[in-house]
Amino acid sequence: MGEKKKIEIAGAPDDENIDLKADVSEETQDVWAEKLDEVESETEENVDPESEEVEQDSASDTEAANEDVPEETGEETSQDEETQPESDPEDDGTSSDDDNAEENVDESEHESKVSSDDVESEGSDNPEPEQQDEKPETADDAVDEIVREESNAVLKAEDEARQRFNAPAEKKSLKDNLRHFFAVWWKIKRYRYGTLVGLFVALLVAVFVPYTRYGMLNLAGVRVSSSMVVVDSVTGIPLKNIPVQLQGKEARSDDDGKVSFTDLRLGRTQLKVDKRGYAQFEKYITLGWGSNPIGEQGITATGAQFKFVLTDWLTGKPVTDAEATSGEDVGQSDDEGRITLTVGEDGEDAEVVLSAKDYREERLKLSDINQEETA
């Protein structure tokens, strides 16, 4: 074993020196010195503060240097201090040299620890990326990611459209629909001006084109009237109680043979007269704006005709306001008191009633009359 020397190690974190004196061989001191030199050399080479491995190595070396001294050394040192006799004056020089060496070792060891602490603090201030070994994203990966995002967006849009299509239609009231229609119509100038121009053109057409005018007026609810007089086509005498049809409506002539219709549509329409004992009468007429009087319409008798001449029994003057009635068939007297009664084939055996104002009624059987003039 070589010569044992006393060393002093400074390891307190609060810069307080802890003196550990022990009998250590020169070989152990050399090992410690080599380790301290390695620590100093690594510190002087400006190791990259961002490297975690350098921080761990320097910290582990420092801790290993501190842990190499067993706890028993402190106990042995205390025992040696108690048992060791006082040193001779001759050894003062040697001990002072040893103390200086120990102080140098303590200072270098303290500096190495401070430098390692600085390295650790710089490493904490500049943390490394979490994934240094992660490979950078390639162009193919970026393209795949873009394609994937676009595909997801397209699928999402299709799902939303499908949901809207399959969703039950929201029921809106008529008022809401009209409000929406007029809002859209008013907002779009093309629709608004187009409607106004169309109405103006339709008005011009309705005014100057008859058939179009009638249709537009009918659509607007305009209605007109019409009238006529039904007479015998041979005698010209007005015929009473003759049915006349016009636009699905039916009216009967009065005592003067006049027939009137109201609430008729404008335009071309059919006039029809169908009476038993008379030929069927059909005629097309055009109803315009106004009352539309169409005058006398003569019909031809086809049934059996019975003629009567009515005169006053006392004076012998003709009775002008008389009439002959047989069921629905009616004949009226003219200025000479002549009455022509036309009946159908089924009415030849019927009864006829002769009447006049301020005169007594007379009843006769048509079968007893020879279809000649009867006074």
TORRO-513253 format. One record per residue (C-alpha): residue number from 1; x, y, z. Coordinates in Angstrom, 2 decimals. Each point is the difference from the previous one (the first is absolute). Layout:
% TORRO-513253
<r nr="NUM" px="X" py="Y" pz="Z"/>
...
This chain:
% TORRO-513253
<r nr="1" px="0.00" py="0.00" pz="0.00"/>
<r nr="2" px="1.25" py="3.46" pz="-0.77"/>
<r nr="3" px="0.16" py="2.98" pz="2.25"/>
<r nr="4" px="-3.32" py="1.01" pz="1.44"/>
<r nr="5" px="-1.01" py="3.65" pz="-0.21"/>
<r nr="6" px="-2.79" py="2.06" pz="1.35"/>
<r nr="7" px="-2.49" py="1.48" pz="-2.54"/>
<r nr="8" px="-2.88" py="2.40" pz="0.34"/>
<r nr="9" px="-3.20" py="-0.27" pz="-2.19"/>
<r nr="10" px="-2.46" py="2.89" pz="-0.42"/>
<r nr="11" px="-3.48" py="-1.30" pz="-1.02"/>
<r nr="12" px="-2.59" py="2.05" pz="1.86"/>
<r nr="13" px="-2.54" py="1.66" pz="-2.33"/>
<r nr="14" px="-0.16" py="3.14" pz="2.13"/>
<r nr="15" px="3.74" py="0.64" pz="-0.41"/>
<r nr="16" px="0.73" py="-1.30" pz="3.50"/>
<r nr="17" px="3.17" py="-2.09" pz="0.07"/>
<r nr="18" px="-0.24" py="-3.45" pz="1.48"/>
<r nr="19" px="3.49" py="-1.19" pz="0.97"/>
<r nr="20" px="0.46" py="-3.71" pz="-0.15"/>
<r nr="21" px="3.43" py="-1.11" pz="1.13"/>
<r nr="22" px="1.00" py="-3.55" pz="-0.61"/>
<r nr="23" px="3.04" py="-2.03" pz="-0.69"/>
<r nr="24" px="-0.20" py="-0.58" pz="-3.73"/>
<r nr="25" px="2.61" py="-1.64" pz="-2.10"/>
<r nr="26" px="1.73" py="1.76" pz="-2.86"/>
<r nr="27" px="-1.64" py="-2.36" pz="-2.53"/>
<r nr="28" px="-3.46" py="1.09" pz="1.13"/>
<r nr="29" px="1.04" py="3.62" pz="-0.21"/>
<r nr="30" px="1.27" py="-0.54" pz="-3.52"/>
<r nr="31" px="-3.33" py="-1.52" pz="-1.04"/>
<r nr="32" px="-1.88" py="2.94" pz="1.42"/>
<r nr="33" px="2.34" py="2.44" pz="-1.66"/>
<r nr="34" px="-0.50" py="-1.68" pz="-3.38"/>
<r nr="35" px="-3.77" py="0.20" pz="0.35"/>
<r nr="36" px="0.18" py="3.66" pz="0.96"/>
<r nr="37" px="2.22" py="0.67" pz="-3.00"/>
<r nr="38" px="-2.54" py="-1.69" pz="-2.28"/>
<r nr="39" px="-2.79" py="2.12" pz="1.43"/>
<r nr="40" px="2.02" py="3.19" pz="-0.47"/>
<r nr="41" px="0.96" py="-0.94" pz="-3.56"/>
<r nr="42" px="-3.62" py="-0.70" pz="-0.94"/>
<r nr="43" px="-1.07" py="3.31" pz="1.52"/>
<r nr="44" px="2.73" py="1.95" pz="-1.84"/>
<r nr="45" px="-0.96" py="-1.53" pz="-3.38"/>
<r nr="46" px="-3.38" py="1.86" pz="0.10"/>
<r nr="47" px="-2.20" py="-3.00" pz="-0.25"/>
<r nr="48" px="-3.32" py="0.69" pz="-1.85"/>
<r nr="49" px="-2.46" py="1.15" pz="2.67"/>
<r nr="50" px="-2.84" py="-1.60" pz="-1.94"/>
<r nr="51" px="1.42" py="-3.53" pz="0.31"/>
<r nr="52" px="-1.64" py="-1.93" pz="2.79"/>
<r nr="53" px="2.69" py="-2.71" pz="-0.03"/>
<r nr="54" px="2.82" py="2.45" pz="0.91"/>
<r nr="55" px="-2.10" py="1.34" pz="2.86"/>
<r nr="56" px="-0.67" py="-3.47" pz="1.32"/>
<r nr="57" px="3.70" py="-1.07" pz="-0.33"/>
<r nr="58" px="1.38" py="3.08" pz="1.77"/>
<r nr="59" px="-2.60" py="-0.26" pz="2.76"/>
<r nr="60" px="0.63" py="-3.73" pz="0.44"/>
<r nr="61" px="3.80" py="0.53" pz="0.10"/>
<r nr="62" px="-0.35" py="2.63" pz="2.69"/>
<r nr="63" px="-2.33" py="-2.18" pz="2.04"/>
<r nr="64" px="2.29" py="-3.00" pz="-0.46"/>
<r nr="65" px="2.97" py="2.04" pz="1.21"/>
<r nr="66" px="-1.91" py="1.00" pz="3.09"/>
<r nr="67" px="-1.35" py="-3.51" pz="0.62"/>
<r nr="68" px="3.41" py="-1.76" pz="-0.36"/>
<r nr="69" px="0.88" py="1.12" pz="3.48"/>
<r nr="70" px="-1.77" py="-2.47" pz="2.33"/>
<r nr="71" px="-1.78" py="1.17" pz="3.02"/>
<r nr="72" px="2.37" py="-2.08" pz="2.05"/>
<r nr="73" px="2.79" py="2.38" pz="-1.00"/>
<r nr="74" px="-1.51" py="2.65" pz="2.15"/>
<r nr="75" px="-0.09" py="-2.38" pz="2.92"/>
<r nr="76" px="3.61" py="-1.08" pz="-0.54"/>
<r nr="77" px="1.03" py="3.62" pz="-0.30"/>
<r nr="78" px="-1.59" py="0.82" pz="3.29"/>
<r nr="79" px="1.67" py="-3.01" pz="1.63"/>
<r nr="80" px="3.39" py="0.91" pz="-1.46"/>
<r nr="81" px="-0.34" py="3.52" pz="1.29"/>
<r nr="82" px="-0.61" py="-1.34" pz="3.45"/>
<r nr="83" px="2.83" py="-2.56" pz="-0.03"/>
<r nr="84" px="2.57" py="1.85" pz="-2.11"/>
<r nr="85" px="2.58" py="1.83" pz="2.05"/>
<r nr="86" px="0.80" py="3.59" pz="-0.59"/>
<r nr="87" px="2.18" py="0.52" pz="-3.02"/>
<r nr="88" px="3.56" py="1.06" pz="0.35"/>
<r nr="89" px="1.07" py="3.44" pz="-1.04"/>
<r nr="90" px="2.02" py="-1.66" pz="-2.71"/>
<r nr="91" px="-3.16" py="-1.21" pz="-1.67"/>
<r nr="92" px="-1.58" py="3.50" pz="-0.15"/>
<r nr="93" px="1.36" py="0.70" pz="-3.42"/>
<r nr="94" px="-1.23" py="-3.24" pz="-1.38"/>
<r nr="95" px="-3.47" py="0.44" pz="1.48"/>
<r nr="96" px="-0.26" py="3.55" pz="-1.34"/>
<r nr="97" px="0.82" py="-1.28" pz="-3.47"/>
<r nr="98" px="-2.62" py="-2.66" pz="0.34"/>
<r nr="99" px="-2.52" py="2.58" pz="1.12"/>
<r nr="100" px="0.73" py="2.15" pz="-3.02"/>
<r nr="101" px="-0.45" py="-2.99" pz="-2.30"/>
<r nr="102" px="-3.25" py="-0.87" pz="1.67"/>
<r nr="103" px="-1.26" py="3.59" pz="-0.39"/>
<r nr="104" px="0.88" py="-0.05" pz="-3.70"/>
<r nr="105" px="-1.85" py="-3.25" pz="-0.43"/>
<r nr="106" px="-3.00" py="1.44" pz="1.84"/>
<r nr="107" px="-0.03" py="3.13" pz="-2.16"/>
<r nr="108" px="0.25" py="-1.97" pz="-3.25"/>
<r nr="109" px="-2.67" py="-2.38" pz="1.15"/>
<r nr="110" px="-2.26" py="2.92" pz="0.98"/>
<r nr="111" px="0.58" py="1.70" pz="-3.36"/>
<r nr="112" px="-0.84" py="-3.19" pz="-1.85"/>
<r nr="113" px="-3.23" py="-0.32" pz="1.96"/>
<r nr="114" px="-0.90" py="3.63" pz="-0.68"/>
<r nr="115" px="0.68" py="-0.48" pz="-3.72"/>
<r nr="116" px="-2.14" py="-3.14" pz="-0.04"/>
<r nr="117" px="-2.80" py="1.93" pz="1.73"/>
<r nr="118" px="0.29" py="2.71" pz="-2.65"/>
<r nr="119" px="-0.23" py="-2.60" pz="-2.72"/>
<r nr="120" px="-3.13" py="-1.44" pz="1.59"/>
<r nr="121" px="-1.59" py="3.45" pz="0.37"/>
<r nr="122" px="0.75" py="0.87" pz="-3.64"/>
<r nr="123" px="-1.47" py="-3.31" pz="-1.05"/>
<r nr="124" px="-3.16" py="0.75" pz="1.95"/>
<r nr="125" px="-0.26" py="3.46" pz="-1.58"/>
<r nr="126" px="0.33" py="-1.44" pz="-3.50"/>
<r nr="127" px="-2.03" py="-3.21" pz="0.00"/>
<r nr="128" px="0.59" py="-2.34" pz="-2.88"/>
<r nr="129" px="-2.82" py="-0.95" pz="-2.31"/>
<r nr="130" px="-2.04" py="-2.88" pz="1.31"/>
<r nr="131" px="0.58" py="-2.09" pz="-3.07"/>
<r nr="132" px="3.46" py="0.58" pz="-1.48"/>
<r nr="133" px="0.10" py="-3.37" pz="-1.66"/>
<r nr="134" px="-3.36" py="0.51" pz="-1.74"/>
<r nr="135" px="0.37" py="-0.07" pz="-3.74"/>
<r nr="136" px="-1.09" py="3.14" pz="-1.90"/>
<r nr="137" px="-3.25" py="-0.19" pz="-1.93"/>
<r nr="138" px="0.53" py="-0.85" pz="-3.66"/>
<r nr="139" px="-1.86" py="1.47" pz="-2.98"/>
<r nr="140" px="-1.93" py="-3.24" pz="-0.53"/>
<r nr="141" px="-1.21" py="0.09" pz="3.59"/>
<r nr="142" px="-1.13" py="3.61" pz="-0.41"/>
<r nr="143" px="-1.86" py="-0.85" pz="-3.21"/>
<r nr="144" px="-1.66" py="-2.98" pz="1.67"/>
<r nr="145" px="-1.07" py="2.19" pz="2.91"/>
<r nr="146" px="-1.50" py="2.61" pz="-2.37"/>
<r nr="147" px="-1.85" py="-2.68" pz="-1.96"/>
<r nr="148" px="-1.28" py="-1.51" pz="3.24"/>
<r nr="149" px="-1.29" py="3.36" pz="1.24"/>
<r nr="150" px="-1.70" py="0.76" pz="-3.32"/>
<r nr="151" px="-1.62" py="-3.44" pz="-0.05"/>
<r nr="152" px="-1.30" py="0.49" pz="3.52"/>
<r nr="153" px="-1.40" py="3.41" pz="-0.95"/>
<r nr="154" px="-1.75" py="-1.44" pz="-3.06"/>
<r nr="155" px="-1.49" py="-2.86" pz="2.01"/>
<r nr="156" px="-1.18" py="2.41" pz="2.67"/>
<r nr="157" px="-1.65" py="2.24" pz="-2.61"/>
<r nr="158" px="-1.72" py="-3.00" pz="-1.58"/>
<r nr="159" px="-1.30" py="-1.15" pz="3.38"/>
<r nr="160" px="-1.38" py="3.45" pz="0.77"/>
<r nr="161" px="-1.68" py="0.21" pz="-3.42"/>
<r nr="162" px="-1.50" py="-3.45" pz="0.46"/>
<r nr="163" px="-1.34" py="0.96" pz="3.42"/>
<r nr="164" px="-1.58" py="3.17" pz="-1.39"/>
<r nr="165" px="-1.54" py="-1.97" pz="-2.89"/>
<r nr="166" px="-1.43" py="-2.68" pz="2.27"/>
<r nr="167" px="-1.17" py="2.43" pz="2.65"/>
<r nr="168" px="-3.77" py="0.55" pz="0.05"/>
<r nr="169" px="-1.06" py="3.18" pz="-1.72"/>
<r nr="170" px="-0.94" py="2.77" pz="2.35"/>
<r nr="171" px="-3.62" py="0.95" pz="-0.43"/>
<r nr="172" px="-0.54" py="3.68" pz="-0.55"/>
<r nr="173" px="-3.25" py="1.86" pz="0.10"/>
<r nr="174" px="-1.49" py="1.69" pz="-3.04"/>
<r nr="175" px="0.81" py="3.36" pz="1.50"/>
<r nr="176" px="3.69" py="-0.90" pz="0.36"/>
<r nr="177" px="0.14" py="-1.31" pz="-3.57"/>
<r nr="178" px="-1.58" py="3.17" pz="-1.37"/>
<r nr="179" px="2.31" py="2.18" pz="2.04"/>
<r nr="180" px="3.03" py="-1.92" pz="-1.27"/>
<r nr="181" px="-1.25" py="0.17" pz="-3.61"/>
<r nr="182" px="-0.56" py="3.76" pz="0.04"/>
<r nr="183" px="3.30" py="0.58" pz="1.80"/>
<r nr="184" px="1.89" py="-1.89" pz="-2.70"/>
<r nr="185" px="-2.04" py="1.66" pz="-2.74"/>
<r nr="186" px="0.70" py="3.46" pz="1.32"/>
<r nr="187" px="3.67" py="-0.67" pz="0.66"/>
<r nr="188" px="0.78" py="-1.16" pz="-3.54"/>
<r nr="189" px="-0.40" py="2.94" pz="-2.37"/>
<r nr="190" px="-0.29" py="-2.25" pz="-3.03"/>
<r nr="191" px="-3.11" py="-1.64" pz="1.39"/>
<r nr="192" px="-1.51" py="3.25" pz="1.22"/>
<r nr="193" px="0.43" py="1.96" pz="-3.22"/>
<r nr="194" px="-0.90" py="-3.04" pz="-2.10"/>
<r nr="195" px="-3.31" py="-0.33" pz="1.82"/>
<r nr="196" px="-0.84" py="3.66" pz="-0.49"/>
<r nr="197" px="0.84" py="-0.11" pz="-3.70"/>
<r nr="198" px="-2.03" py="-3.19" pz="-0.41"/>
<r nr="199" px="-3.02" py="1.60" pz="1.63"/>
<r nr="200" px="0.28" py="3.03" pz="-2.26"/>
<r nr="201" px="0.22" py="-2.16" pz="-3.14"/>
<r nr="202" px="-2.95" py="-2.11" pz="1.17"/>
<r nr="203" px="-2.02" py="3.16" pz="0.51"/>
<r nr="204" px="0.73" py="1.17" pz="-3.54"/>
<r nr="205" px="-0.94" py="-3.39" pz="-1.44"/>
<r nr="206" px="-3.19" py="-0.07" pz="2.03"/>
<r nr="207" px="-1.00" py="3.38" pz="-1.35"/>
<r nr="208" px="0.73" py="-0.48" pz="-3.70"/>
<r nr="209" px="-0.54" py="-3.76" pz="-0.63"/>
<r nr="210" px="-3.68" py="-1.01" pz="0.47"/>
<r nr="211" px="0.36" py="-3.67" pz="0.82"/>
<r nr="212" px="2.93" py="0.63" pz="2.30"/>
<r nr="213" px="-1.85" py="2.91" pz="1.50"/>
<r nr="214" px="-3.00" py="-2.18" pz="0.80"/>
<r nr="215" px="2.18" py="-2.63" pz="1.62"/>
<r nr="216" px="1.86" py="2.53" pz="2.13"/>
<r nr="217" px="-3.24" py="1.68" pz="1.06"/>
<r nr="218" px="-1.60" py="-3.33" pz="0.86"/>
<r nr="219" px="3.09" py="-0.91" pz="2.04"/>
<r nr="220" px="-0.32" py="3.32" pz="1.77"/>
<r nr="221" px="-3.60" py="-0.85" pz="0.90"/>
<r nr="222" px="-1.79" py="2.33" pz="-2.39"/>
<r nr="223" px="-3.59" py="-1.10" pz="-0.82"/>
<r nr="224" px="-2.62" py="1.34" pz="-2.44"/>
<r nr="225" px="-3.75" py="-0.40" pz="-0.79"/>
<r nr="226" px="-2.09" py="-0.77" pz="-3.09"/>
<r nr="227" px="-3.67" py="0.16" pz="-1.09"/>
<r nr="228" px="-2.22" py="-1.04" pz="-2.95"/>
<r nr="229" px="-3.63" py="-0.38" pz="-1.12"/>
<r nr="230" px="-1.35" py="-3.38" pz="-1.14"/>
<r nr="231" px="-2.63" py="0.23" pz="-2.76"/>
<r nr="232" px="-1.77" py="-2.29" pz="-2.42"/>
<r nr="233" px="1.98" py="-0.10" pz="-3.19"/>
<r nr="234" px="-3.21" py="0.08" pz="-2.13"/>
<r nr="235" px="-2.33" py="2.35" pz="1.79"/>
<r nr="236" px="2.61" py="2.04" pz="1.90"/>
<r nr="237" px="-2.14" py="-0.19" pz="3.13"/>
<r nr="238" px="2.03" py="-0.07" pz="3.23"/>
<r nr="239" px="-0.03" py="-3.40" pz="1.61"/>
<r nr="240" px="-0.51" py="-0.41" pz="3.71"/>
<r nr="241" px="1.56" py="-2.63" pz="2.25"/>
<r nr="242" px="2.66" py="-1.07" pz="-2.51"/>
<r nr="243" px="3.12" py="-1.51" pz="1.69"/>
<r nr="244" px="3.32" py="1.50" pz="-1.15"/>
<r nr="245" px="3.46" py="-1.29" pz="0.99"/>
<r nr="246" px="3.19" py="2.07" pz="0.01"/>
<r nr="247" px="3.37" py="-1.00" pz="1.58"/>
<r nr="248" px="-1.69" py="-2.76" pz="1.98"/>
<r nr="249" px="-2.68" py="2.30" pz="1.37"/>
<r nr="250" px="-3.71" py="-0.25" pz="-0.88"/>
<r nr="251" px="-2.64" py="2.72" pz="-0.04"/>
<r nr="252" px="-3.61" py="0.18" pz="-1.30"/>
<r nr="253" px="-1.54" py="2.75" pz="-2.04"/>
<r nr="254" px="-2.56" py="2.30" pz="1.63"/>
<r nr="255" px="-3.31" py="1.28" pz="-1.39"/>
<r nr="256" px="1.86" py="2.10" pz="-2.54"/>
<r nr="257" px="2.28" py="-2.89" pz="-1.01"/>
<r nr="258" px="3.00" py="1.65" pz="1.66"/>
<r nr="259" px="2.79" py="-2.05" pz="1.56"/>
<r nr="260" px="2.82" py="1.50" pz="2.11"/>
<r nr="261" px="3.29" py="-1.47" pz="1.30"/>
<r nr="262" px="2.58" py="1.38" pz="2.43"/>
<r nr="263" px="3.43" py="-1.00" pz="1.31"/>
<r nr="264" px="1.23" py="-1.21" pz="-3.38"/>
<r nr="265" px="3.61" py="-0.41" pz="-1.11"/>
<r nr="266" px="1.29" py="2.00" pz="-2.92"/>
<r nr="267" px="0.77" py="-1.58" pz="-3.35"/>
<r nr="268" px="-1.61" py="-2.36" pz="-2.47"/>
<r nr="269" px="-2.77" py="-2.22" pz="1.38"/>
<r nr="270" px="-3.00" py="-2.11" pz="-1.15"/>
<r nr="271" px="-3.67" py="1.03" pz="0.22"/>
<r nr="272" px="-2.48" py="-2.88" pz="0.05"/>
<r nr="273" px="-3.85" py="-0.18" pz="-0.08"/>
<r nr="274" px="-1.63" py="-3.38" pz="0.46"/>
<r nr="275" px="-3.84" py="-0.03" pz="0.33"/>
<r nr="276" px="-2.48" py="-2.76" pz="-0.66"/>
<r nr="277" px="-1.96" py="0.80" pz="-3.17"/>
<r nr="278" px="2.85" py="2.16" pz="-1.39"/>
<r nr="279" px="3.12" py="-0.79" pz="-1.94"/>
<r nr="280" px="3.20" py="0.06" pz="2.05"/>
<r nr="281" px="1.76" py="3.30" pz="-0.35"/>
<r nr="282" px="3.79" py="0.44" pz="0.42"/>
<r nr="283" px="2.10" py="3.02" pz="-0.68"/>
<r nr="284" px="3.51" py="1.23" pz="0.91"/>
<r nr="285" px="0.29" py="3.53" pz="1.24"/>
<r nr="286" px="2.87" py="2.13" pz="1.32"/>
<r nr="287" px="-0.44" py="1.76" pz="3.30"/>
<r nr="288" px="2.05" py="3.14" pz="0.44"/>
<r nr="289" px="0.24" py="2.68" pz="2.61"/>
<r nr="290" px="-3.45" py="1.27" pz="1.05"/>
<r nr="291" px="-3.61" py="-1.25" pz="-0.08"/>
<r nr="292" px="0.18" py="-1.84" pz="-3.38"/>
<r nr="293" px="-3.64" py="0.20" pz="-1.28"/>
<r nr="294" px="-0.37" py="-2.37" pz="-2.97"/>
<r nr="295" px="-3.55" py="0.88" pz="-1.13"/>
<r nr="296" px="-2.74" py="-2.32" pz="-1.22"/>
<r nr="297" px="0.71" py="-3.69" pz="-0.41"/>
<r nr="298" px="-2.66" py="-1.76" pz="-2.08"/>
<r nr="299" px="-0.77" py="-3.66" pz="0.44"/>
<r nr="300" px="-2.04" py="-2.22" pz="-2.32"/>
<r nr="301" px="-3.08" py="-1.91" pz="1.16"/>
<r nr="302" px="-0.05" py="-3.71" pz="-0.88"/>
<r nr="303" px="-2.93" py="-1.29" pz="2.13"/>
<r nr="304" px="-3.77" py="0.26" pz="-0.36"/>
<r nr="305" px="-1.27" py="3.56" pz="-0.14"/>
<r nr="306" px="-3.37" py="1.14" pz="1.28"/>
<r nr="307" px="-1.25" py="3.47" pz="-0.90"/>
<r nr="308" px="-2.54" py="2.05" pz="1.92"/>
<r nr="309" px="-1.71" py="3.38" pz="-0.57"/>
<r nr="310" px="-1.28" py="1.65" pz="3.18"/>
<r nr="311" px="-2.66" py="2.74" pz="-0.16"/>
<r nr="312" px="-2.23" py="1.76" pz="2.51"/>
<r nr="313" px="-3.47" py="-1.63" pz="0.10"/>
<r nr="314" px="-1.84" py="3.30" pz="0.36"/>
<r nr="315" px="2.01" py="2.38" pz="-2.14"/>
<r nr="316" px="1.60" py="-2.50" pz="-2.39"/>
<r nr="317" px="3.38" py="1.70" pz="0.33"/>
<r nr="318" px="3.16" py="-2.15" pz="0.08"/>
<r nr="319" px="1.54" py="-0.79" pz="3.38"/>
<r nr="320" px="3.69" py="0.92" pz="-0.30"/>
<r nr="321" px="1.28" py="-1.04" pz="3.42"/>
<r nr="322" px="-1.14" py="-3.62" pz="-0.09"/>
<r nr="323" px="2.00" py="-3.23" pz="-0.03"/>
<r nr="324" px="-0.52" py="-3.72" pz="-0.47"/>
<r nr="325" px="1.82" py="-2.40" pz="2.33"/>
<r nr="326" px="0.42" py="-3.76" pz="-0.22"/>
<r nr="327" px="2.51" py="-1.29" pz="2.53"/>
<r nr="328" px="3.31" py="1.71" pz="-0.75"/>
<r nr="329" px="-1.19" py="1.13" pz="-3.42"/>
<r nr="330" px="-1.25" py="3.57" pz="-0.15"/>
<r nr="331" px="-1.38" py="2.09" pz="-2.87"/>
<r nr="332" px="-0.71" py="3.75" pz="0.15"/>
<r nr="333" px="-2.47" py="2.10" pz="-1.95"/>
<r nr="334" px="1.04" py="2.69" pz="-2.42"/>
<r nr="335" px="-1.69" py="3.33" pz="-0.66"/>
<r nr="336" px="-2.82" py="-1.76" pz="-1.84"/>
<r nr="337" px="-0.60" py="-2.48" pz="2.83"/>
<r nr="338" px="1.59" py="-2.91" pz="-1.88"/>
<r nr="339" px="1.80" py="-2.71" pz="2.04"/>
<r nr="340" px="2.18" py="-2.76" pz="-1.46"/>
<r nr="341" px="0.69" py="-2.84" pz="2.42"/>
<r nr="342" px="2.68" py="-2.48" pz="-0.94"/>
<r nr="343" px="0.16" py="-3.26" pz="1.93"/>
<r nr="344" px="1.95" py="-3.19" pz="-0.29"/>
<r nr="345" px="-1.37" py="-3.28" pz="-1.17"/>
<r nr="346" px="-0.74" py="-1.08" pz="3.55"/>
<r nr="347" px="-2.04" py="3.12" pz="0.66"/>
<r nr="348" px="-2.65" py="-0.43" pz="-2.67"/>
<r nr="349" px="-2.44" py="-1.59" pz="2.47"/>
<r nr="350" px="0.71" py="2.53" pz="2.71"/>
<r nr="351" px="-2.26" py="2.76" pz="1.26"/>
<r nr="352" px="0.43" py="3.62" pz="-0.96"/>
<r nr="353" px="-0.90" py="2.98" pz="2.21"/>
<r nr="354" px="-0.98" py="3.32" pz="-1.59"/>
<r nr="355" px="0.43" py="2.97" pz="2.33"/>
<r nr="356" px="0.08" py="3.78" pz="-0.15"/>
<r nr="357" px="-0.07" py="2.83" pz="2.47"/>
<r nr="358" px="-3.51" py="0.91" pz="1.16"/>
<r nr="359" px="-1.41" py="-3.04" pz="-1.83"/>
<r nr="360" px="-1.20" py="-3.42" pz="1.06"/>
<r nr="361" px="2.23" py="-3.00" pz="-0.76"/>
<r nr="362" px="-1.07" py="-2.51" pz="-2.63"/>
<r nr="363" px="1.20" py="-3.64" pz="-0.05"/>
<r nr="364" px="0.02" py="-2.09" pz="-3.15"/>
<r nr="365" px="1.26" py="-3.43" pz="-1.05"/>
<r nr="366" px="2.59" py="0.21" pz="-2.73"/>
<r nr="367" px="-1.32" py="-3.24" pz="-1.43"/>
<r nr="368" px="-3.40" py="1.69" pz="-0.60"/>
<r nr="369" px="1.58" py="2.79" pz="-1.99"/>
<r nr="370" px="0.71" py="-0.52" pz="-3.70"/>
<r nr="371" px="3.20" py="1.97" pz="0.17"/>
<r nr="372" px="-1.88" py="2.81" pz="-1.73"/>
<r nr="373" px="-0.77" py="3.44" pz="1.12"/>
<r nr="374" px="-2.40" py="-0.01" pz="2.89"/>
<r nr="375" px="-2.06" py="3.03" pz="0.94"/>
